[in-house]
Amino acid sequence: MQVVTVLLASGVGAGFGATDAILRYIHYADWTGKEESKKDLTDYNNKARLPEVFLLIGVVVSMAATVVSARIRARATNDDLADDF
């Protein structure tokens, strides 16, 4: 479960980082006479944020599942020990 969380977190970080770097390049590059291309690229990369948000939600849910799973497992272990006495 923790491996999945790490993979999702890596995807979120890479996605946000790559999108920001590309948008920064688009913003500062010389687009003389190609303003429509600049707008198209900006719009395309702004749409890349939606999957990144879903990955971020996946990270949060995966972390919550890890915590809940650990607590349930610990509670089950304690119940088993209480039954032995």
A tleap script that builds the chain and sets N, CA, C and O, in Angstrom:
source leaprc.protein.ff14SB
mol = sequence {
  NMET GLN VAL VAL THR VAL LEU LEU ALA SER
  GLY VAL GLY ALA GLY PHE GLY ALA THR ASP
  ALA ILE LEU ARG TYR ILE HIE TYR ALA ASP
  TRP THR GLY LYS GLU GLU SER LYS LYS ASP
  LEU THR ASP TYR ASN ASN LYS ALA ARG LEU
  PRO GLU VAL PHE LEU LEU ILE GLY VAL VAL
  VAL SER MET ALA ALA THR VAL VAL SER ALA
  ARG ILE ARG ALA ARG ALA THR ASN ASP ASP
  LEU ALA ASP ASP CPHE
}
set mol.1.N position { 0.816 -1.181 0.000 }
set mol.1.CA position { 0.000 0.000 0.000 }
set mol.1.C position { 0.871 1.259 0.000 }
set mol.1.O position { 0.555 2.236 -0.679 }
set mol.2.N position { 1.948 1.233 0.750 }
set mol.2.CA position { 2.813 2.404 0.825 }
set mol.2.C position { 3.559 2.623 -0.490 }
set mol.2.O position { 3.884 3.757 -0.840 }
set mol.3.N position { 3.827 1.545 -1.213 }
set mol.3.CA position { 4.491 1.661 -2.510 }
set mol.3.C position { 3.596 2.422 -3.478 }
set mol.3.O position { 4.070 3.277 -4.227 }
set mol.4.N position { 2.312 2.115 -3.465 }
set mol.4.CA position { 1.363 2.805 -4.335 }
set mol.4.C position { 1.314 4.286 -3.987 }
set mol.4.O position { 1.256 5.133 -4.879 }
set mol.5.N position { 1.336 4.598 -2.721 }
set mol.5.CA position { 1.321 6.002 -2.297 }
set mol.5.C position { 2.553 6.736 -2.808 }
set mol.5.O position { 2.450 7.864 -3.292 }
set mol.6.N position { 3.704 6.109 -2.705 }
set mol.6.CA position { 4.938 6.733 -3.178 }
set mol.6.C position { 4.892 6.923 -4.691 }
set mol.6.O position { 5.312 7.966 -5.191 }
set mol.7.N position { 4.392 5.940 -5.422 }
set mol.7.CA position { 4.299 6.068 -6.877 }
set mol.7.C position { 3.332 7.186 -7.276 }
set mol.7.O position { 3.620 7.969 -8.181 }
set mol.8.N position { 2.201 7.255 -6.606 }
set mol.8.CA position { 1.254 8.323 -6.902 }
set mol.8.C position { 1.846 9.688 -6.578 }
set mol.8.O position { 1.681 10.637 -7.344 }
set mol.9.N position { 2.532 9.787 -5.451 }
set mol.9.CA position { 3.152 11.061 -5.069 }
set mol.9.C position { 4.226 11.468 -6.074 }
set mol.9.O position { 4.367 12.649 -6.391 }
set mol.10.N position { 4.980 10.496 -6.573 }
set mol.10.CA position { 5.996 10.788 -7.582 }
set mol.10.C position { 5.347 11.312 -8.862 }
set mol.10.O position { 5.849 12.245 -9.488 }
set mol.11.N position { 4.234 10.702 -9.237 }
set mol.11.CA position { 3.520 11.158 -10.425 }
set mol.11.C position { 2.989 12.568 -10.274 }
set mol.11.O position { 3.032 13.359 -11.217 }
set mol.12.N position { 2.489 12.884 -9.095 }
set mol.12.CA position { 1.979 14.238 -8.839 }
set mol.12.C position { 3.116 15.249 -8.930 }
set mol.12.O position { 2.989 16.286 -9.582 }
set mol.13.N position { 4.220 14.938 -8.276 }
set mol.13.CA position { 5.358 15.860 -8.295 }
set mol.13.C position { 5.921 16.061 -9.688 }
set mol.13.O position { 6.214 17.187 -10.090 }
set mol.14.N position { 6.071 14.971 -10.423 }
set mol.14.CA position { 6.605 15.074 -11.783 }
set mol.14.C position { 5.642 15.833 -12.690 }
set mol.14.O position { 6.059 16.648 -13.513 }
set mol.15.N position { 4.355 15.559 -12.531 }
set mol.15.CA position { 3.373 16.226 -13.380 }
set mol.15.C position { 3.319 17.719 -13.140 }
set mol.15.O position { 3.349 18.506 -14.086 }
set mol.16.N position { 3.239 18.116 -11.877 }
set mol.16.CA position { 3.198 19.543 -11.563 }
set mol.16.C position { 4.499 20.223 -11.976 }
set mol.16.O position { 4.477 21.334 -12.507 }
set mol.17.N position { 5.619 19.571 -11.739 }
set mol.17.CA position { 6.910 20.164 -12.096 }
set mol.17.C position { 7.075 20.330 -13.592 }
set mol.17.O position { 7.511 21.383 -14.057 }
set mol.18.N position { 6.728 19.296 -14.355 }
set mol.18.CA position { 6.868 19.368 -15.807 }
set mol.18.C position { 5.931 20.412 -16.395 }
set mol.18.O position { 6.322 21.182 -17.273 }
set mol.19.N position { 4.702 20.438 -15.914 }
set mol.19.CA position { 3.739 21.408 -16.435 }
set mol.19.C position { 4.189 22.837 -16.142 }
set mol.19.O position { 4.081 23.712 -17.000 }
set mol.20.N position { 4.689 23.072 -14.938 }
set mol.20.CA position { 5.165 24.417 -14.599 }
set mol.20.C position { 6.364 24.812 -15.458 }
set mol.20.O position { 6.452 25.952 -15.913 }
set mol.21.N position { 7.281 23.879 -15.678 }
set mol.21.CA position { 8.458 24.183 -16.492 }
set mol.21.C position { 8.061 24.491 -17.936 }
set mol.21.O position { 8.592 25.420 -18.545 }
set mol.22.N position { 7.145 23.723 -18.470 }
set mol.22.CA position { 6.715 23.947 -19.853 }
set mol.22.C position { 5.979 25.275 -19.973 }
set mol.22.O position { 6.204 26.031 -20.918 }
set mol.23.N position { 5.103 25.556 -19.017 }
set mol.23.CA position { 4.377 26.833 -19.067 }
set mol.23.C position { 5.328 28.021 -18.911 }
set mol.23.O position { 5.122 29.065 -19.531 }
set mol.24.N position { 6.355 27.868 -18.096 }
set mol.24.CA position { 7.346 28.941 -17.942 }
set mol.24.C position { 8.088 29.171 -19.259 }
set mol.24.O position { 8.332 30.311 -19.654 }
set mol.25.N position { 8.445 28.069 -19.933 }
set mol.25.CA position { 9.129 28.184 -21.225 }
set mol.25.C position { 8.205 28.856 -22.250 }
set mol.25.O position { 8.634 29.735 -22.996 }
set mol.26.N position { 6.947 28.438 -22.279 }
set mol.26.CA position { 6.002 29.028 -23.228 }
set mol.26.C position { 5.841 30.525 -22.959 }
set mol.26.O position { 5.754 31.324 -23.892 }
set mol.27.N position { 5.804 30.890 -21.705 }
set mol.27.CA position { 5.602 32.291 -21.335 }
set mol.27.C position { 6.781 33.171 -21.765 }
set mol.27.O position { 6.571 34.291 -22.230 }
set mol.28.N position { 8.003 32.687 -21.617 }
set mol.28.CA position { 9.181 33.514 -21.868 }
set mol.28.C position { 9.763 33.367 -23.267 }
set mol.28.O position { 10.642 34.141 -23.645 }
set mol.29.N position { 9.298 32.398 -24.043 }
set mol.29.CA position { 9.832 32.222 -25.402 }
set mol.29.C position { 9.322 33.332 -26.322 }
set mol.29.O position { 8.322 33.989 -26.032 }
set mol.30.N position { 10.024 33.524 -27.425 }
set mol.30.CA position { 9.633 34.545 -28.399 }
set mol.30.C position { 8.572 33.967 -29.338 }
set mol.30.O position { 8.859 33.045 -30.101 }
set mol.31.N position { 7.386 34.486 -29.289 }
set mol.31.CA position { 6.260 33.991 -30.092 }
set mol.31.C position { 5.793 35.039 -31.095 }
set mol.31.O position { 4.607 35.110 -31.415 }
set mol.32.N position { 6.701 35.835 -31.581 }
set mol.32.CA position { 6.344 36.887 -32.523 }
set mol.32.C position { 5.695 36.264 -33.762 }
set mol.32.O position { 6.302 35.458 -34.467 }
set mol.33.N position { 4.458 36.658 -33.999 }
set mol.33.CA position { 3.727 36.150 -35.162 }
set mol.33.C position { 3.098 34.787 -34.947 }
set mol.33.O position { 2.436 34.265 -35.844 }
set mol.34.N position { 3.289 34.205 -33.785 }
set mol.34.CA position { 2.760 32.861 -33.508 }
set mol.34.C position { 1.941 32.863 -32.217 }
set mol.34.O position { 1.975 31.898 -31.454 }
set mol.35.N position { 1.216 33.934 -31.980 }
set mol.35.CA position { 0.455 34.064 -30.741 }
set mol.35.C position { -0.608 32.974 -30.594 }
set mol.35.O position { -0.904 32.522 -29.488 }
set mol.36.N position { -1.177 32.558 -31.737 }
set mol.36.CA position { -2.199 31.506 -31.675 }
set mol.36.C position { -1.589 30.175 -31.220 }
set mol.36.O position { -2.217 29.431 -30.467 }
set mol.37.N position { -0.386 29.882 -31.669 }
set mol.37.CA position { 0.304 28.667 -31.224 }
set mol.37.C position { 0.609 28.730 -29.732 }
set mol.37.O position { 0.484 27.732 -29.022 }
set mol.38.N position { 1.011 29.909 -29.266 }
set mol.38.CA position { 1.287 30.083 -27.840 }
set mol.38.C position { 0.022 29.840 -27.019 }
set mol.38.O position { 0.067 29.174 -25.985 }
set mol.39.N position { -1.110 30.384 -27.485 }
set mol.39.CA position { -2.374 30.193 -26.781 }
set mol.39.C position { -2.773 28.725 -26.783 }
set mol.39.O position { -3.242 28.209 -25.769 }
set mol.40.N position { -2.592 28.046 -27.917 }
set mol.40.CA position { -2.938 26.617 -27.990 }
set mol.40.C position { -2.090 25.787 -27.023 }
set mol.40.O position { -2.613 24.921 -26.322 }
set mol.41.N position { -0.785 26.051 -26.987 }
set mol.41.CA position { 0.097 25.307 -26.083 }
set mol.41.C position { -0.230 25.595 -24.620 }
set mol.41.O position { -0.214 24.690 -23.787 }
set mol.42.N position { -0.521 26.839 -24.315 }
set mol.42.CA position { -0.884 27.196 -22.945 }
set mol.42.C position { -2.170 26.504 -22.524 }
set mol.42.O position { -2.258 25.956 -21.425 }
set mol.43.N position { -3.169 26.530 -23.404 }
set mol.43.CA position { -4.435 25.855 -23.097 }
set mol.43.C position { -4.238 24.355 -22.910 }
set mol.43.O position { -4.807 23.754 -21.998 }
set mol.44.N position { -3.427 23.756 -23.778 }
set mol.44.CA position { -3.170 22.313 -23.688 }
set mol.44.C position { -2.505 21.955 -22.359 }
set mol.44.O position { -2.907 21.000 -21.695 }
set mol.45.N position { -1.501 22.714 -21.980 }
set mol.45.CA position { -0.783 22.409 -20.739 }
set mol.45.C position { -1.596 22.744 -19.502 }
set mol.45.O position { -1.405 22.125 -18.455 }
set mol.46.N position { -2.488 23.700 -19.600 }
set mol.46.CA position { -3.378 23.974 -18.468 }
set mol.46.C position { -4.359 22.825 -18.263 }
set mol.46.O position { -4.776 22.561 -17.136 }
set mol.47.N position { -4.729 22.143 -19.338 }
set mol.47.CA position { -5.610 20.979 -19.219 }
set mol.47.C position { -4.888 19.795 -18.581 }
set mol.47.O position { -5.538 18.866 -18.101 }
set mol.48.N position { -3.571 19.816 -18.568 }
set mol.48.CA position { -2.803 18.741 -17.937 }
set mol.48.C position { -2.939 18.770 -16.428 }
set mol.48.O position { -2.594 17.793 -15.765 }
set mol.49.N position { -3.426 19.849 -15.876 }
set mol.49.CA position { -3.598 19.954 -14.425 }
set mol.49.C position { -4.692 19.030 -13.912 }
set mol.49.O position { -4.622 18.569 -12.772 }
set mol.50.N position { -5.700 18.752 -14.727 }
set mol.50.CA position { -6.816 17.918 -14.278 }
set mol.50.C position { -6.350 16.508 -13.882 }
set mol.50.O position { -6.692 16.057 -12.789 }
set mol.51.N position { -5.591 15.797 -14.719 }
set mol.51.CA position { -5.109 14.479 -14.269 }
set mol.51.C position { -4.196 14.557 -13.048 }
set mol.51.O position { -4.173 13.642 -12.224 }
set mol.52.N position { -3.448 15.649 -12.936 }
set mol.52.CA position { -2.576 15.812 -11.773 }
set mol.52.C position { -3.396 15.943 -10.490 }
set mol.52.O position { -2.997 15.447 -9.436 }
set mol.53.N position { -4.529 16.605 -10.587 }
set mol.53.CA position { -5.400 16.744 -9.418 }
set mol.53.C position { -5.956 15.378 -9.012 }
set mol.53.O position { -6.056 15.073 -7.824 }
set mol.54.N position { -6.320 14.555 -10.005 }
set mol.54.CA position { -6.792 13.212 -9.686 }
set mol.54.C position { -5.691 12.379 -9.027 }
set mol.54.O position { -5.966 11.605 -8.110 }
set mol.55.N position { -4.449 12.533 -9.488 }
set mol.55.CA position { -3.331 11.838 -8.838 }
set mol.55.C position { -3.149 12.330 -7.405 }
set mol.55.O position { -2.876 11.535 -6.506 }
set mol.56.N position { -3.296 13.622 -7.192 }
set mol.56.CA position { -3.173 14.177 -5.841 }
set mol.56.C position { -4.264 13.622 -4.931 }
set mol.56.O position { -3.995 13.284 -3.778 }
set mol.57.N position { -5.479 13.525 -5.434 }
set mol.57.CA position { -6.571 12.923 -4.659 }
set mol.57.C position { -6.246 11.466 -4.358 }
set mol.57.O position { -6.514 10.983 -3.258 }
set mol.58.N position { -5.668 10.761 -5.335 }
set mol.58.CA position { -5.271 9.377 -5.119 }
set mol.58.C position { -4.226 9.232 -4.030 }
set mol.58.O position { -4.259 8.271 -3.260 }
set mol.59.N position { -3.290 10.183 -3.956 }
set mol.59.CA position { -2.276 10.152 -2.907 }
set mol.59.C position { -2.931 10.298 -1.540 }
set mol.59.O position { -2.616 9.555 -0.610 }
set mol.60.N position { -3.836 11.249 -1.423 }
set mol.60.CA position { -4.499 11.496 -0.136 }
set mol.60.C position { -5.318 10.279 0.285 }
set mol.60.O position { -5.260 9.862 1.442 }
set mol.61.N position { -6.076 9.712 -0.642 }
set mol.61.CA position { -6.898 8.541 -0.323 }
set mol.61.C position { -6.020 7.337 0.012 }
set mol.61.O position { -6.340 6.574 0.923 }
set mol.62.N position { -4.925 7.163 -0.712 }
set mol.62.CA position { -4.019 6.053 -0.436 }
set mol.62.C position { -3.369 6.198 0.939 }
set mol.62.O position { -3.201 5.209 1.652 }
set mol.63.N position { -3.006 7.419 1.311 }
set mol.63.CA position { -2.430 7.637 2.640 }
set mol.63.C position { -3.467 7.333 3.725 }
set mol.63.O position { -3.148 6.716 4.741 }
set mol.64.N position { -4.696 7.766 3.502 }
set mol.64.CA position { -5.751 7.484 4.470 }
set mol.64.C position { -5.989 5.979 4.585 }
set mol.64.O position { -6.176 5.467 5.689 }
set mol.65.N position { -5.983 5.276 3.472 }
set mol.65.CA position { -6.180 3.826 3.499 }
set mol.65.C position { -5.041 3.125 4.234 }
set mol.65.O position { -5.268 2.139 4.935 }
set mol.66.N position { -3.826 3.628 4.077 }
set mol.66.CA position { -2.687 3.052 4.777 }
set mol.66.C position { -2.838 3.206 6.285 }
set mol.66.O position { -2.594 2.265 7.040 }
set mol.67.N position { -3.243 4.398 6.719 }
set mol.67.CA position { -3.416 4.649 8.150 }
set mol.67.C position { -4.544 3.791 8.715 }
set mol.67.O position { -4.389 3.177 9.771 }
set mol.68.N position { -5.667 3.745 8.024 }
set mol.68.CA position { -6.808 2.958 8.497 }
set mol.68.C position { -6.450 1.475 8.541 }
set mol.68.O position { -6.800 0.777 9.493 }
set mol.69.N position { -5.762 0.998 7.523 }
set mol.69.CA position { -5.363 -0.409 7.482 }
set mol.69.C position { -4.432 -0.756 8.644 }
set mol.69.O position { -4.577 -1.809 9.265 }
set mol.70.N position { -3.489 0.119 8.933 }
set mol.70.CA position { -2.563 -0.132 10.045 }
set mol.70.C position { -3.297 -0.148 11.379 }
set mol.70.O position { -2.995 -0.969 12.245 }
set mol.71.N position { -4.254 0.749 11.547 }
set mol.71.CA position { -5.011 0.784 12.802 }
set mol.71.C position { -5.882 -0.458 12.962 }
set mol.71.O position { -5.980 -1.021 14.052 }
set mol.72.N position { -6.509 -0.879 11.873 }
set mol.72.CA position { -7.351 -2.081 11.939 }
set mol.72.C position { -6.495 -3.308 12.252 }
set mol.72.O position { -6.883 -4.157 13.054 }
set mol.73.N position { -5.333 -3.392 11.614 }
set mol.73.CA position { -4.438 -4.514 11.859 }
set mol.73.C position { -3.955 -4.520 13.298 }
set mol.73.O position { -3.882 -5.580 13.919 }
set mol.74.N position { -3.622 -3.346 13.842 }
set mol.74.CA position { -3.160 -3.258 15.230 }
set mol.74.C position { -4.278 -3.625 16.195 }
set mol.74.O position { -4.044 -4.308 17.192 }
set mol.75.N position { -5.482 -3.176 15.903 }
set mol.75.CA position { -6.621 -3.497 16.765 }
set mol.75.C position { -6.906 -4.996 16.739 }
set mol.75.O position { -7.209 -5.586 17.776 }
set mol.76.N position { -6.811 -5.614 15.564 }
set mol.76.CA position { -7.045 -7.057 15.459 }
set mol.76.C position { -5.982 -7.834 16.231 }
set mol.76.O position { -6.288 -8.845 16.864 }
set mol.77.N position { -4.740 -7.368 16.181 }
set mol.77.CA position { -3.674 -8.023 16.918 }
set mol.77.C position { -3.896 -7.906 18.425 }
set mol.77.O position { -3.687 -8.871 19.160 }
set mol.78.N position { -4.313 -6.741 18.882 }
set mol.78.CA position { -4.579 -6.540 20.308 }
set mol.78.C position { -5.753 -7.389 20.764 }
set mol.78.O position { -5.732 -7.913 21.877 }
set mol.79.N position { -6.776 -7.536 19.929 }
set mol.79.CA position { -7.922 -8.369 20.282 }
set mol.79.C position { -7.511 -9.825 20.399 }
set mol.79.O position { -7.990 -10.537 21.282 }
set mol.80.N position { -6.622 -10.277 19.510 }
set mol.80.CA position { -6.149 -11.646 19.569 }
set mol.80.C position { -5.341 -11.893 20.840 }
set mol.80.O position { -5.440 -12.962 21.442 }
set mol.81.N position { -4.548 -10.915 21.246 }
set mol.81.CA position { -3.755 -11.058 22.458 }
set mol.81.C position { -4.665 -11.055 23.689 }
set mol.81.O position { -4.391 -11.780 24.646 }
set mol.82.N position { -5.718 -10.276 23.690 }
set mol.82.CA position { -6.647 -10.217 24.815 }
set mol.82.C position { -7.410 -11.537 24.965 }
set mol.82.O position { -7.751 -11.921 26.084 }
set mol.83.N position { -7.679 -12.226 23.875 }
set mol.83.CA position { -8.385 -13.488 23.915 }
set mol.83.C position { -7.531 -14.601 24.525 }
set mol.83.O position { -8.062 -15.566 25.074 }
set mol.84.N position { -6.206 -14.463 24.428 }
set mol.84.CA position { -5.303 -15.491 24.938 }
set mol.84.C position { -5.268 -15.508 26.460 }
set mol.84.O position { -4.936 -16.537 27.047 }
set mol.85.N position { -5.593 -14.425 27.102 }
set mol.85.CA position { -5.485 -14.364 28.567 }
set mol.85.C position { -6.783 -14.683 29.181 }
set mol.85.O position { -6.902 -14.686 30.407 }
savepdb mol mol.pdb
quit
